[in-house]
Amino acid sequence: MTITPNKILKLEQYINDAQKIVLICHASPDADTIGSALAFCNILKQYGKEAVVVSPNVVPDFINFMAGVDEVIVDDNQGKIAKKSIKYADLLFAMDFNAPHRTSNLEQVMKESRAIKVLIDHHLFPDEEYFDLLFSEPGKSSTSELLFDILNVSIFKKYINTDIATNIFVGLMTDTGSFAYSCDKPETFETAAALIRHGVKAKETHDLVYNNNSVARLQILGDSIANRLRIFPEYHAAYFALNSDDITKYGNAEGLTEGIVNYALSIKGICFAALLTEKDDKIKMSFRSKGTYSVNEFARNHFQGGGHHNAAGGKSFLSLEETTKKLDKLLAKINIEC
């Protein structure tokens, strides 16, 4: 357990001493990194601090309802402002990522920063040398759940309102696949219950996230299942491979392919699933698994990535065709069991 009284006191002191605070999200942001960052930013503003959220990339459309999302500084669109904010901050929070390289083009300015650096994250293998204070809990369902635990034993507990609780709830809900995985511990559901007591409307929030799809998102899902799904029953594996034309065809909106990988994992007898998407000069990869097989180790060993035991990400700088050939060869070698 990393939430010790001494760490909470140090966190409170860092915040009290800071003038400019920046909460940084990871590249290709999801609801957990955005939700936890926005929630904590709201707290810090109520506490009287100058605080902003900086994201390397555009926030996905399906979470654009979250309180404070319009104020997120996006490096892709506001590069000078984003990097200047980090450069002149005296306190940085890494929200839902374990090392600076997870922030893409913000990595260099983060490394050059002289600010105090605090990690709040649930991924494995944090860069302990980089951060001055670490709240690292790989056993937590999400960074949002971890943040809620931190707030509840700090002086900031009294500032939790419905907007903050909702943003935390969205992060927790999405990082568990709507409470389908990474939620075997009762504390996760106790956190969800506590957030509802803070005013979260669970059904309405769920509908905004999962039942608010654009036509383009459903079209690319249907196209992917019909034309881009590769199944290897002998290996208990399946994956989607989308080229840049597949994505551009449907508008290329941020978050367009969110969740597609789970449809491969839902196939009977499949215990390993992946989504490969071609973008710019690389292939972005999402991995999912059931049971004992660790896609975190798979991603770390073969595709410059990592994450959690049953959910991880990676990347390849080979062509899409070369990447799929490499993946096919690996699937033939590894032993995947449900």
Beta strands, then each sheet from edge to edge (+ up, - down):
strand 1: 20-24
strand 2: 50-55
strand 3: 73-74
strand 4: 91-95
strand 5: 116-121
strand 6: 133-136
strand 7: 229-232
strand 8: 237-242
strand 9: 272-279
strand 10: 282-289
strand 11: 306-307
strand 12: 311-316
sheet 1: 3+ 2+ 1+ 4+ 5+ 6+
sheet 2: 7+ 8- 9- 10+ 12- 11+
end
